[in-house]
Amino acid sequence: MSGWRIWLQDQPAHTMVAISKADDILFALVTASLVLLDDQAGTPVDEWGDLRNVVLAPSVTAEVFVNPDERTIDVVRLVWLPGFDN
């Protein structure tokens, strides 16, 4: 993860639990996408610290706050649309 840390706020953590109970494959995909957020590609992490939206899977998006100084990513909102990718 290039030294970045990912933090899930309460709502995203609850959403991840719901995804894990409903769809193991989607849960693995979203988890992998979160882990791979880093500064290599420039998106969603770059030198600017701000809120941005990230697509983690076809049916899951996240609102993240990037703090490049602390090398942290706070996931403040996770939106899952069940049935969207079926």
C-alpha positions as CSV (number, residue, x, y, z in Angstrom):
1,M,0.0,0.0,0.0
2,S,3.0,2.3,-0.3
3,G,2.9,3.2,3.3
4,W,-0.6,4.6,3.2
5,R,-3.1,3.8,5.9
6,I,-6.8,3.3,5.2
7,W,-9.4,4.2,7.9
8,L,-13.0,3.2,7.7
9,Q,-15.5,5.5,9.5
10,D,-18.6,3.8,11.2
11,Q,-20.9,3.9,8.2
12,P,-18.4,2.4,5.7
13,A,-17.5,-0.3,8.2
14,H,-21.2,-1.3,8.6
15,T,-21.5,-1.3,4.8
16,M,-18.5,-3.6,4.5
17,V,-20.1,-6.0,7.0
18,A,-23.3,-6.0,5.0
19,I,-21.4,-6.7,1.8
20,S,-19.5,-9.5,3.4
21,K,-22.7,-11.2,4.5
22,A,-24.3,-10.8,1.1
23,D,-21.5,-11.4,-1.4
24,D,-18.1,-12.9,-0.7
25,I,-16.7,-12.0,-4.1
26,L,-17.8,-8.4,-4.0
27,F,-16.4,-8.1,-0.5
28,A,-13.0,-9.4,-1.7
29,L,-13.1,-7.0,-4.7
30,V,-13.9,-4.0,-2.5
31,T,-11.3,-4.9,0.1
32,A,-8.6,-5.3,-2.6
33,S,-9.6,-2.0,-4.2
34,L,-9.2,-0.2,-0.8
35,V,-5.8,-1.8,-0.1
36,L,-4.6,-0.7,-3.6
37,L,-5.4,3.0,-3.0
38,D,-2.0,4.6,-3.1
39,D,0.0,7.4,-4.7
40,Q,1.4,5.4,-7.7
41,A,-1.4,6.1,-10.2
42,G,-2.2,9.7,-9.1
43,T,-5.8,8.8,-8.5
44,P,-7.4,9.0,-6.1
45,V,-4.3,9.9,-4.2
46,D,-2.0,12.8,-5.3
47,E,-0.4,15.8,-3.7
48,W,-3.8,17.4,-3.0
49,G,-5.6,16.6,0.2
50,D,-9.3,16.7,-0.3
51,L,-12.5,14.8,-0.5
52,R,-13.0,12.7,-3.7
53,N,-15.2,9.9,-5.0
54,V,-13.7,6.6,-5.9
55,V,-15.4,3.6,-7.7
56,L,-14.3,0.5,-5.8
57,A,-16.5,-1.9,-7.8
58,P,-19.4,-1.6,-10.3
59,S,-21.9,-1.3,-7.4
60,V,-19.7,0.3,-4.7
61,T,-18.4,3.8,-4.5
62,A,-16.7,5.6,-1.7
63,E,-16.1,9.1,-0.6
64,V,-12.6,9.4,0.7
65,F,-10.5,12.1,2.4
66,V,-6.9,12.0,1.4
67,N,-4.3,13.4,3.7
68,P,-0.9,13.2,1.9
69,D,1.0,14.7,4.8
70,E,-0.1,11.9,7.1
71,R,-0.3,9.3,4.3
72,T,-3.8,8.4,5.4
73,I,-7.1,7.8,3.5
74,D,-10.3,8.2,5.5
75,V,-13.2,6.4,4.0
76,V,-16.1,8.7,5.2
77,R,-18.9,7.2,3.1
78,L,-19.4,3.9,1.3
79,V,-22.4,3.5,-1.1
80,W,-23.4,0.0,-2.1
81,L,-26.2,-0.6,-4.6
82,P,-27.2,-4.2,-4.2
83,G,-28.3,-5.8,-7.4
84,F,-26.7,-3.1,-9.6
85,D,-24.1,-5.5,-11.0
86,N,-26.3,-8.5,-11.5
